[in-house]
Amino acid sequence: GPYRGFGVTSMPPASSGGTHVIQILNLLEHLDVAAMGFGSVAAVHHFLEALKLAFADRTEHLADPDTPNPRIVAVPVDWLTSKAYAAARRHDISATRATEFTAGSAPGTDGEGACTTHLTVIDSDGAIVSTTQTINALFGARAVVAGTGMMLNNCMALMDPVPGRTNSIAPGKRVLSSMSPTIVERDGRPWFALGTPGGNRIFAAVTQAILNVIDHGMTLQQAVEAPRVWTMGMGSPVLVEDTFPNLAELV
């Protein structure tokens, strides 16, 4: 990969090293690192943030490319080392505070996870099913029901282990979820159906898509592809996707 006009060649997978050497250089290329000075707060901060982001991607995307990946996703070296990906992720790096990063979604995956799946179907008679299912974490409880091939989930991890609270574990008590498979009607007839994976961000995403269709006149495809905002309140940050056309006004 090129860096400030220099060519950089390094180790390919199964090592993750070369991929992330180039990725980190790409993330820092827009900065005047020389002017910051060796060992300065700014130089050290930006390097550490780029390093953390690279490790998030390493955990998610890097493995032996000659061994079948259980998530059926090829190791996306070209994408991880691209200038375009670095440009997109630079916006996640703050110059003034430390950030915990999540891995990017490689092209072709569209952010699909390995834990929760949503499916919406309609048949020729107009019958609609909107359904979300999850095993919660990757491989769930790591146990398969004998003779079925069905993986047990570990959704009890979503309950509160402390007794006497709203979501405390109790006999016969179902786990709290954010799943939101939804059907919207118009004039008493089904109009559209939707849902999504995404943990506790699910109902915010579904609600915004509904608003986009009903209030903003979008098609369903436009509605689910439109940028979204999210927060849990209670001191958590407001997350704003950087594809909003009026991003500067929002932040």
VEXNULO-996625 format. One record per atom (N, C-alpha, C, O): residue in one letter; x, y, z. Coordinates in pm, whole numbers, padded with zeros to 5 digits, always signed. Example, Ala and Ser with C-alpha at 12.3 -4.5 7.8 and 13.67 -1.06 7.14 Angstrom:
! VEXNULO-996625
A+01319-00569+00780/A+01230-00450+00780/A+01320-00330+00780/A+01424-00332+00846/S+01285-00225+00708/S+01367-00106+00714/S+01290+00003+00787/S+01341+00114+00804/
! end
This chain:
! VEXNULO-996625
G+00083-00121+00000/G+00000+00000+00000/G+00086+00125+00000/G+00193+00125+00061/P+00043+00231-00065/P+00121+00355-00068/P+00099+00439+00058/P-00012+00446+00110/Y+00207+00502+00106/Y+00199+00593+00220/Y+00285+00715+00191/Y+00407+00705+00183/R+00221+00829+00174/R+00288+00955+00144/R+00386+00941+00027/R+00494+00999+00027/G+00344+00863-00073/G+00426+00846-00192/G+00524+00731-00185/G+00590+00700-00284/F+00536+00667-00069/F+00625+00553-00054/F+00544+00424-00068/F+00428+00418-00026/G+00604+00321-00125/G+00538+00192-00134/G+00570+00108-00012/G+00686+00102+00030/V+00470+00045+00046/V+00488-00038+00165/V+00442-00180+00132/V+00326-00200+00095/T+00531-00277+00146/T+00498-00417+00120/T+00524-00496+00247/T+00630-00484+00307/S+00426-00577+00288/S+00442-00651+00413/S+00374-00786+00403/S+00330-00827+00295/M+00365-00854+00515/M+00320-00994+00522/M+00169-01006+00499/M+00092-00932+00560/P+00126-01099+00413/P-00017-01120+00394/P-00072-01219+00496/P+00005-01280+00570/P-00205-01236+00504/P-00260-01341+00589/P-00208-01478+00543/P-00191-01499+00423/A-00182-01573+00637/A-00247-01583+00766/A-00195-01487+00872/A-00259-01476+00977/S-00084-01417+00853/S-00048-01312+00947/S-00143-01194+00928/S-00181-01160+00816/S-00179-01133+01041/S-00259-01011+01031/S-00171-00887+01021/S-00219-00778+00991/G-00040-00906+01045/G+00047-00791+01063/G+00053-00694+00947/G+00030-00575+00965/G+00083-00745+00827/G+00099-00657+00713/G-00027-00580+00681/G-00022-00462+00646/T-00142-00648+00692/T-00270-00583+00665/T-00288-00461+00754/T-00330-00355+00708/H-00256-00477+00883/H-00284-00369+00977/H-00172-00265+00980/H-00196-00150+01018/V-00051-00302+00941/V+00052-00200+00919/V+00002-00098+00818/V+00008+00023+00841/I-00047-00148+00705/I-00093-00060+00598/I-00221+00012+00640/I-00239+00130+00609/Q-00310-00059+00709/Q-00433+00005+00754/Q-00404+00122+00847/Q-00462+00230+00832/I-00315+00103+00943/I-00283+00210+01038/I-00218+00328+00967/I-00250+00444+00996/L-00128+00299+00875/L-00067+00408+00798/L-00172+00486+00721/L-00167+00608+00714/N-00267+00415+00662/N-00376+00481+00589/N-00457+00572+00682/N-00496+00682+00644/L-00482+00524+00804/L-00561+00602+00899/L-00490+00729+00943/L-00554+00828+00977/L-00356+00727+00942/L-00278+00841+00990/L-00230+00933+00878/L-00178+01041+00905/E-00249+00890+00753/E-00187+00962+00641/E-00238+01105+00628/E-00165+01191+00579/H-00359+01132+00669/H-00414+01267+00653/H-00361+01363+00758/H-00382+01484+00749/L-00292+01310+00859/L-00240+01395+00967/L-00097+01437+00938/L-00023+01365+00871/D-00057+01552+00989/D+00083+01595+00980/D+00155+01539+01102/D+00178+01609+01201/V+00190+01412+01093/V+00252+01343+01206/V+00386+01408+01241/V+00420+01420+01358/A+00461+01449+01139/A+00591+01512+01164/A+00575+01639+01246/A+00652+01662+01339/A+00476+01720+01213/A+00456+01845+01285/A+00412+01821+01429/A+00440+01902+01517/M+00343+01710+01453/M+00302+01679+01590/M+00423+01656+01680/M+00422+01690+01798/G+00528+01598+01621/G+00649+01572+01699/G+00648+01435+01763/G+00545+01388+01811/F+00765+01373+01763/F+00776+01240+01822/F+00741+01243+01970/F+00791+01327+02045/G+00654+01150+02012/G+00620+01138+02153/G+00524+01241+02205/G+00494+01242+02324/S+00474+01328+02119/S+00377+01428+02164/S+00245+01361+02199/S+00218+01250+02155/V+00165+01429+02279/V+00035+01376+02317/V-00049+01347+02193/V-00113+01242+02183/A-00050+01439+02099/A-00132+01423+01979/A-00085+01303+01896/A-00167+01224+01850/A+00045+01290+01878/A+00097+01180+01797/A+00069+01046+01862/A+00026+00952+01795/V+00093+01036+01993/V+00068+00910+02063/V-00081+00876+02063/V-00119+00762+02040/H-00165+00978+02089/H-00310+00955+02093/H-00361+00902+01960/H-00432+00801+01957/H-00325+00967+01851/H-00378+00925+01721/H-00326+00786+01683/H-00400+00707+01624/F-00202+00756+01716/F-00152+00622+01686/F-00228+00517+01767/F-00267+00414+01711/L-00249+00541+01894/L-00320+00443+01977/L-00463+00422+01929/L-00512+00309+01928/E-00529+00529+01888/E-00666+00515+01839/E-00669+00433+01709/E-00756+00348+01692/A-00575+00458+01619/A-00567+00381+01495/A-00536+00235+01525/A-00589+00145+01460/L-00449+00211+01624/L-00414+00075+01663/L-00535+00002+01719/L-00557-00115+01685/K-00613+00067+01804/K-00733+00006+01861/K-00833-00030+01752/K-00894-00137+01754/L-00849+00060+01658/L-00943+00034+01548/L-00896-00087+01466/L-00976-00171+01427/A-00764-00094+01442/A-00710-00208+01367/A-00733-00339+01441/A-00765-00440+01379/F-00717-00338+01572/F-00739-00461+01648/F-00886-00503+01645/F-00915-00623+01645/A-00978-00407+01643/A-01120-00442+01630/A-01145-00514+01499/A-01217-00614+01495/D-01086-00464+01391/D-01101-00529+01261/D-01029-00663+01258/D-01077-00758+01196/R-00914-00672+01324/R-00838-00797+01328/R-00922-00909+01388/R-00927-01019+01335/T-00987-00879+01500/T-01067-00981+01569/T-01182-01030+01482/T-01217-01148+01486/E-01239-00941+01405/E-01358-00974+01327/E-01324-01038+01193/E-01395-01128+01149/H-01219-00993+01126/H-01202-01025+00985/H-01081-01111+00950/H-01080-01172+00843/L-00981-01118+01036/L-00856-01182+00995/L-00848-01327+01041/L-00880-01359+01155/A-00807-01413+00950/A-00787-01556+00977/A-00707-01613+00861/A-00670-01541+00768/D-00681-01743+00866/D-00613-01810+00756/D-00705-01811+00634/D-00811-01873+00640/P-00668-01746+00526/P-00758-01739+00410/P-00775-01873+00338/P-00865-01889+00256/D-00687-01969+00369/D-00697-02100+00304/D-00780-02200+00384/D-00797-02314+00343/T-00832-02155+00498/T-00918-02240+00580/T-01059-02186+00576/T-01079-02065+00593/P-01160-02273+00553/P-01298-02223+00545/P-01336-02144+00669/P-01314-02188+00782/N-01393-02028+00646/N-01436-01940+00754/N-01578-01979+00794/N-01666-01988+00708/P-01603-02002+00924/P-01738-02043+00965/P-01844-01940+00932/P-01963-01973+00926/R-01803-01814+00912/R-01900-01710+00876/R-01910-01693+00725/R-01982-01605+00677/I-01840-01776+00651/I-01845-01776+00505/I-01816-01637+00450/I-01883-01589+00359/V-01714-01573+00507/V-01672-01442+00460/V-01523-01448+00432/V-01445-01483+00521/A-01482-01417+00311/A-01340-01419+00278/A-01266-01310+00355/A-01325-01207+00390/V-01139-01333+00383/V-01058-01231+00451/V-01047-01109+00359/V-00988-01119+00252/P-01102-00994+00399/P-01114-00879+00307/P-00991-00789+00308/P-00999-00672+00348/V-00877-00841+00266/V-00751-00767+00274/V-00757-00639+00191/V-00719-00532+00239/D-00804-00650+00067/D-00806-00532-00020/D-00890-00420+00040/D-00854-00303+00031/W-00999-00456+00102/W-01087-00356+00164/W-01023-00295+00287/W-01026-00173+00305/L-00965-00378+00374/L-00904-00328+00496/L-00786-00236+00468/L-00761-00143+00544/T-00715-00262+00359/T-00597-00181+00327/T-00628-00069+00228/T-00536-00004+00178/S-00755-00046+00199/S-00791+00056+00100/S-00793+00195+00162/S-00820+00211+00282/K-00765+00294+00081/K-00773+00434+00123/K-00918+00472+00155/K-00944+00552+00244/A-01011+00414+00081/A-01153+00448+00100/A-01201+00404+00238/A-01273+00478+00305/Y-01161+00284+00279/Y-01203+00237+00412/Y-01140+00323+00522/Y-01207+00359+00619/A-01013+00356+00505/A-00947+00442+00603/A-01016+00578+00613/A-01035+00631+00722/A-01053+00632+00499/A-01120+00763+00498/A-01253+00755+00572/A-01291+00849+00643/A-01324+00644+00555/A-01453+00629+00623/A-01436+00614+00774/A-01516+00668+00851/R-01333+00542+00817/R-01316+00516+00959/R-01249+00630+01035/R-01259+00637+01157/R-01180+00720+00963/R-01117+00833+01030/R-01217+00915+01109/R-01184+00974+01213/H-01340+00920+01061/H-01444+00999+01129/H-01474+00942+01268/H-01530+01012+01353/D-01439+00815+01291/D-01464+00754+01421/D-01357+00790+01523/D-01375+00767+01643/I-01246+00845+01478/I-01135+00878+01566/I-01146+01023+01611/I-01141+01114+01529/S-01159+01042+01740/S-01166+01177+01796/S-01025+01226+01828/S-00940+01148+01872/A-01001+01353+01806/A-00871+01412+01838/A-00857+01443+01986/A-00747+01474+02033/T-00967+01434+02061/T-00964+01480+02201/T-01003+01374+02303/T-00989+01397+02423/R-01050+01257+02258/R-01090+01157+02357/R-01063+01017+02302/R-01056+00996+02181/A-01050+00923+02394/A-01031+00783+02357/A-01165+00722+02320/A-01269+00760+02374/T-01162+00626+02229/T-01283+00563+02179/T-01266+00411+02180/T-01157+00360+02156/E-01374+00340+02209/E-01375+00195+02192/E-01435+00165+02056/E-01548+00206+02028/F-01362+00096+01972/F-01403+00077+01834/F-01466-00060+01812/F-01433-00158+01880/T-01556-00065+01716/T-01607-00191+01665/T-01554-00211+01524/T-01514-00116+01458/A-01555-00334+01480/A-01505-00365+01347/A-01597-00308+01240/A-01717-00293+01261/G-01539-00275+01126/G-01619-00232+01013/G-01689-00350+00948/G-01652-00465+00971/S-01789-00323+00867/S-01862-00426+00794/S-01808-00433+00652/S-01823-00339+00574/A-01747-00544+00620/A-01684-00560+00490/A-01789-00563+00379/A-01901-00607+00402/P-01754-00516+00259/P-01848-00521+00147/P-01897-00664+00124/P-01820-00760+00128/G-02027-00674+00101/G-02083-00806+00081/G-02144-00866+00206/G-02221-00961+00199/T-02108-00808+00324/T-02166-00858+00448/T-02279-00769+00496/T-02372-00816+00562/D-02271-00638+00461/D-02376-00542+00496/D-02410-00545+00644/D-02524-00524+00684/G-02306-00572+00727/G-02328-00568+00869/G-02401-00689+00924/G-02437-00689+01042/E-02424-00791+00844/E-02494-00908+00893/E-02413-00975+01002/E-02292-00992+00987/G-02477-01013+01110/G-02409-01080+01219/G-02427-01231+01211/G-02493-01284+01122/A-02366-01296+01308/A-02374-01442+01313/A-02467-01489+01422/A-02472-01608+01451/C-02542-01398+01482/C-02618-01432+01602/C-02768-01415+01586/C-02845-01498+01635/T-02812-01311+01518/T-02954-01280+01505/T-02990-01265+01358/T-02914-01208+01280/T-03108-01317+01322/T-03152-01311+01183/T-03297-01265+01179/T-03380-01310+01258/H-03327-01174+01086/H-03466-01136+01063/H-03507-01182+00924/H-03429-01176+00829/L-03633-01228+00914/L-03686-01274+00786/L-03828-01222+00770/L-03912-01238+00859/T-03855-01161+00655/T-03991-01118+00621/T-04028-01182+00488/T-03956-01165+00390/V-04140-01254+00482/V-04186-01318+00359/V-04335-01296+00342/V-04408-01277+00439/I-04379-01299+00216/I-04522-01293+00183/I-04548-01392+00071/I-04472-01399-00025/D-04657-01469+00083/D-04685-01568-00020/D-04790-01515-00118/D-04837-01402-00105/S-04826-01598-00215/S-04917-01555-00321/S-05058-01528-00270/S-05136-01463-00339/D-05090-01578-00152/D-05222-01552-00093/D-05222-01428-00003/D-05325-01391+00053/G-05106-01365+00008/G-05099-01244+00091/G-05068-01270+00236/G-05069-01177+00316/A-05041-01395+00273/A-05004-01424+00412/A-04862-01373+00437/A-04773-01396+00355/I-04842-01305+00549/I-04714-01242+00581/I-04657-01301+00709/I-04728-01322+00807/V-04529-01328+00706/V-04456-01365+00827/V-04340-01267+00843/V-04259-01250+00752/S-04333-01202+00958/S-04220-01116+00995/S-04163-01174+01123/S-04229-01169+01227/T-04041-01230+01118/T-03990-01305+01232/T-03843-01276+01255/T-03764-01263+01161/T-03808-01266+01382/T-03669-01247+01422/T-03632-01359+01518/T-03708-01391+01609/Q-03516-01421+01497/Q-03470-01525+01588/Q-03323-01501+01621/Q-03249-01442+01542/T-03282-01548+01738/T-03143-01525+01779/T-03091-01640+01862/T-03167-01710+01929/I-02959-01660+01857/I-02892-01745+01955/I-02809-01660+02050/I-02732-01712+02131/N-02826-01529+02039/N-02767-01425+02124/N-02620-01405+02096/N-02584-01301+02040/A-02533-01498+02132/A-02389-01484+02106/A-02347-01584+01999/A-02422-01676+01967/L-02228-01564+01945/L-02178-01656+01843/L-02177-01799+01899/L-02114-01825+02002/F-02246-01890+01833/F-02263-02030+01874/F-02348-02043+02001/F-02352-02151+02060/G-02415-01937+02043/G-02511-01946+02152/G-02452-02006+02278/G-02350-01959+02328/A-02519-02111+02329/A-02473-02179+02450/A-02367-02285+02420/A-02325-02358+02509/R-02325-02293+02293/R-02225-02391+02250/R-02274-02534+02271/R-02195-02625+02297/A-02404-02553+02260/A-02462-02686+02277/A-02567-02710+02170/A-02644-02619+02137/V-02571-02831+02116/V-02666-02868+02012/V-02759-02974+02068/V-02714-03069+02132/V-02889-02960+02043/V-02986-03061+02084/V-02963-03187+02002/V-02967-03182+01879/A-02940-03297+02068/A-02904-03421+02002/A-03006-03461+01896/A-03127-03463+01921/G-02956-03492+01777/G-03042-03541+01670/G-03118-03434+01595/G-03193-03465+01502/T-03099-03305+01632/T-03176-03199+01566/T-03089-03103+01486/T-03135-03045+01388/G-02964-03085+01526/G-02881-02984+01464/G-02913-02843+01512/G-02856-02747+01461/M-03004-02829+01608/M-03046-02698+01657/M-02954-02650+01768/M-02932-02719+01868/M-02900-02531+01751/M-02810-02471+01850/M-02892-02401+01958/M-02980-02320+01929/L-02861-02433+02085/L-02928-02365+02195/L-02870-02225+02213/L-02750-02204+02198/N-02957-02129+02245/N-02909-01992+02266/N-02855-01974+02408/N-02871-02061+02494/N-02792-01861+02431/N-02749-01826+02567/N-02813-01694+02609/N-02748-01608+02668/C-02942-01681+02579/C-03012-01554+02603/C-03032-01524+02751/C-03064-01410+02786/M-03012-01623+02840/M-03023-01591+02982/M-02917-01489+03023/M-02930-01423+03126/A-02812-01478+02942/A-02710-01376+02970/A-02767-01235+02963/A-02707-01142+03016/L-02883-01219+02900/L-02946-01088+02890/L-03026-01052+03015/L-03073-00939+03028/M-03043-01149+03107/M-03120-01123+03229/M-03028-01073+03339/M-02907-01091+03334/D-03089-01011+03440/D-03015-00954+03552/D-02989-01064+03655/D-03085-01124+03706/P-02862-01093+03687/P-02834-01199+03784/P-02865-01160+03929/P-02863-01246+04017/V-02892-01032+03954/V-02921-00985+04089/V-03069-01002+04118/V-03151-00949+04043/P-03108-01075+04224/P-03251-01096+04254/P-03322-00965+04289/P-03261-00869+04335/G-03453-00965+04266/G-03537-00855+04310/G-03542-00736+04219/G-03597-00632+04255/R-03486-00749+04099/R-03490-00640+04003/R-03588-00673+03891/R-03637-00785+03880/T-03615-00572+03809/T-03716-00587+03705/T-03689-00706+03614/T-03781-00782+03582/N-03566-00722+03572/N-03533-00826+03475/N-03452-00939+03540/N-03374-01006+03472/S-03470-00960+03671/S-03399-01068+03739/S-03445-01204+03688/S-03559-01220+03644/I-03355-01301+03696/I-03387-01438+03655/I-03492-01495+03749/I-03481-01480+03871/A-03595-01561+03693/A-03699-01624+03774/A-03757-01742+03697/A-03754-01743+03574/P-03810-01843+03767/P-03865-01960+03700/P-03977-01921+03603/P-04067-01845+03639/G-03972-01974+03483/G-04077-01949+03384/G-04075-01810+03323/G-04161-01778+03241/K-03979-01728+03361/K-03974-01590+03314/K-03899-01584+03181/K-03788-01637+03170/R-03959-01521+03080/R-03895-01510+02950/R-03796-01394+02948/R-03811-01295+03019/V-03693-01410+02865/V-03586-01313+02861/V-03633-01184+02793/V-03712-01188+02698/L-03583-01071+02842/L-03611-00942+02779/L-03538-00933+02647/L-03424-00978+02636/S-03602-00877+02547/S-03543-00867+02414/S-03579-00733+02353/S-03668-00663+02403/S-03510-00698+02245/S-03545-00578+02169/S-03600-00613+02031/S-03621-00524+01948/M-03624-00742+02006/M-03673-00785+01875/M-03802-00711+01839/M-03888-00689+01925/S-03815-00673+01712/S-03930-00592+01670/S-03982-00630+01532/S-03997-00543+01447/P-04011-00759+01508/P-04074-00791+01379/P-04209-00721+01370/P-04290-00733+01462/T-04233-00648+01262/T-04344-00553+01257/T-04414-00559+01122/T-04350-00574+01018/I-04546-00548+01124/I-04627-00535+01003/I-04706-00405+01013/I-04773-00380+01113/V-04697-00323+00910/V-04767-00195+00906/V-04884-00204+00809/V-04867-00250+00696/E-05001-00162+00854/E-05122-00168+00771/E-05160-00029+00721/E-05131+00072+00785/R-05226-00026+00606/R-05283+00096+00551/R-05423+00065+00503/R-05443-00027+00424/D-05521+00143+00552/D-05662+00118+00519/D-05704-00024+00555/D-05781-00088+00484/G-05651-00072+00670/G-05691-00203+00719/G-05625-00321+00652/G-05656-00435+00684/R-05534-00295+00558/R-05467-00403+00487/R-05316-00392+00505/R-05263-00281+00518/P-05246-00505+00507/P-05100-00499+00522/P-05037-00414+00412/P-05071-00428+00295/W-04946-00327+00451/W-04877-00238+00358/W-04732-00279+00342/W-04685-00302+00230/F-04660-00288+00454/F-04523-00339+00447/F-04488-00404+00580/F-04554-00380+00681/A-04385-00485+00578/A-04338-00556+00697/A-04187-00544+00703/A-04120-00537+00600/L-04135-00541+00823/L-03991-00523+00838/L-03947-00569+00976/L-04029-00598+01063/G-03816-00575+00994/G-03751-00609+01119/G-03602-00609+01094/G-03557-00584+00982/T-03524-00637+01197/T-03379-00634+01181/T-03312-00704+01298/T-03370-00712+01406/P-03190-00755+01278/P-03106-00787+01393/P-03044-00660+01448/P-03061-00552+01390/G-02970-00671+01559/G-02900-00553+01609/G-02907-00530+01759/G-02876-00421+01806/G-02948-00632+01835/G-02947-00616+01980/G-03038-00504+02025/G-03150-00489+01975/N-02990-00423+02120/N-03077-00319+02175/N-03092-00199+02083/N-03154-00100+02121/R-03036-00206+01963/R-03060-00100+01865/R-03176-00133+01770/R-03209-00054+01682/I-03236-00249+01789/I-03335-00296+01692/I-03456-00204+01683/I-03489-00156+01575/F-03520-00177+01796/F-03648-00105+01786/F-03629+00039+01740/F-03719+00097+01680/A-03512+00097+01768/A-03484+00231+01715/A-03474+00228+01564/A-03524+00318+01496/A-03407+00125+01509/A-03392+00115+01364/A-03526+00092+01296/A-03554+00153+01193/V-03608+00004+01354/V-03739-00025+01295/V-03828+00099+01300/V-03896+00130+01202/T-03828+00169+01412/T-03911+00288+01425/T-03872+00395+01323/T-03958+00457+01261/Q-03741+00416+01307/Q-03696+00517+01212/Q-03732+00480+01068/Q-03765+00567+00988/A-03727+00350+01036/A-03767+00308+00902/A-03915+00334+00878/A-03954+00376+00769/I-03997+00308+00979/I-04141+00335+00966/I-04166+00485+00946/I-04246+00524+00860/L-04099+00568+01024/L-04112+00713+01007/L-04070+00757+00868/L-04131+00845+00807/N-03963+00693+00818/N-03913+00730+00685/N-04016+00702+00576/N-04030+00779+00482/V-04088+00591+00589/V-04189+00556+00488/V-04312+00644+00503/V-04357+00704+00405/I-04365+00652+00625/I-04493+00720+00645/I-04480+00872+00641/I-04560+00939+00576/D-04380+00925+00707/D-04367+01071+00720/D-04279+01135+00615/D-04300+01250+00578/H-04179+01060+00567/H-04083+01120+00475/H-04099+01069+00331/H-04022+01107+00243/G-04198+00985+00308/G-04230+00944+00172/G-04127+00857+00104/G-04123+00852-00019/M-04043+00789+00180/M-03942+00703+00120/M-04003+00569+00079/M-04105+00527+00134/T-03940+00503-00017/T-03973+00363-00041/T-03917+00282+00074/T-03835+00331+00151/L-03961+00158+00087/L-03912+00075+00195/L-03761+00053+00184/L-03690+00053+00284/Q-03713+00035+00061/Q-03569+00017+00041/Q-03493+00141+00085/Q-03392+00131+00155/Q-03541+00257+00044/Q-03477+00382+00087/Q-03481+00397+00239/Q-03386+00445+00300/A-03592+00356+00298/A-03612+00374+00442/A-03512+00293+00524/A-03459+00341+00624/V-03486+00170+00481/V-03395+00086+00559/V-03248+00118+00530/V-03161+00084+00610/E-03221+00183+00418/E-03084+00222+00386/E-03050+00362+00436/E-02933+00401+00435/A-03148+00439+00480/A-03124+00576+00524/A-03042+00577+00652/A-03052+00484+00732/P-02960+00680+00674/P-02881+00689+00798/P-02971+00702+00919/P-03084+00751+00911/R-02919+00655+01032/R-02999+00652+01156/R-02921+00714+01272/R-02800+00732+01266/V-02994+00745+01376/V-02936+00791+01502/V-02975+00692+01611/V-03071+00616+01597/W-02898+00696+01721/W-02928+00602+01830/W-02864+00650+01959/W-02754+00704+01959/T-02935+00628+02068/T-02880+00645+02202/T-02965+00566+02300/T-03082+00539+02274/M-02905+00529+02412/M-02981+00466+02521/M-03015+00568+02629/M-03081+00534+02727/G-02969+00694+02612/G-02988+00789+02720/G-02902+00749+02840/G-02803+00678+02824/M-02940+00793+02956/M-02872+00755+03081/M-02722+00777+03072/M-02643+00700+03127/G-02682+00885+03003/G-02541+00918+02993/G-02469+00857+02875/G-02351+00886+02854/S-02537+00773+02798/S-02471+00714+02681/S-02465+00816+02568/S-02550+00905+02562/P-02366+00806+02480/P-02354+00905+02372/P-02463+00890+02268/P-02524+00784+02255/V-02488+00995+02194/V-02575+00991+02077/V-02490+00951+01956/V-02391+01018+01926/L-02526+00844+01888/L-02456+00799+01770/L-02531+00847+01646/L-02651+00827+01634/V-02459+00911+01555/V-02517+00966+01433/V-02438+00912+01315/V-02317+00932+01306/E-02506+00844+01223/E-02435+00792+01106/E-02389+00908+01018/E-02459+01008+01000/D-02267+00891+00964/D-02205+01005+00896/D-02252+01024+00753/D-02194+01104+00679/T-02357+00953+00711/T-02410+00973+00577/T-02531+01066+00575/T-02593+01084+00470/F-02567+01125+00691/F-02671+01227+00690/F-02624+01345+00604/F-02511+01391+00620/P-02709+01395+00513/P-02667+01507+00428/P-02642+01634+00508/P-02565+01720+00464/N-02705+01648+00624/N-02687+01768+00708/N-02608+01732+00834/N-02639+01780+00943/L-02506+01648+00817/L-02431+01598+00933/L-02375+01711+01018/L-02379+01703+01141/A-02323+01816+00955/A-02261+01925+01031/A-02362+01990+01125/A-02326+02030+01236/E-02488+02000+01083/E-02590+02061+01168/E-02624+01970+01286/E-02653+02017+01395/L-02619+01838+01263/L-02658+01744+01366/L-02554+01732+01476/L-02588+01712+01593/V-02426+01744+01438/V-02321+01726+01539/V-02269+01859+01589/V-02180+01863+01674/
! end
